[in-house]
Amino acid sequence: MAHVADDLLIRIQSLPDIEKLRLVDNILTQLDKPDPELDRIWADEARKRWEAYKAGRMKTVSYKDVMVPHRRP
């Protein structure tokens, strides 16, 4: 299998960037399988955070404060 992967890597290096992106997108799509348990965990976490926010127990940060350090000069 390593031989196949090595051959693929050599072939991929010669592809135009747009084709590399298409390939990466396809691979990631195949790897991104739904996981009901993980979805349930995230939904529970989101619910807890929303409830904490509504009850005033969660500190919030404005969009501006978050984004300012990441702005390009």
QUIURSUL-V65962 format. One record per helix or strand of 2 or more residues. SS is the DSSP state (h for helix, s for strand). FROM is the first residue (numbers start at 0). TO is the last residue. If there is no record, write none. Layout:
# QUIURSUL-V65962
ss->{SS/SS}
from->{FROM/FROM}
to->{TO/TO}
This chain:
# QUIURSUL-V65962
ss->{h/h/h/h}
from->{1/16/35/62}
to->{12/30/53/67}
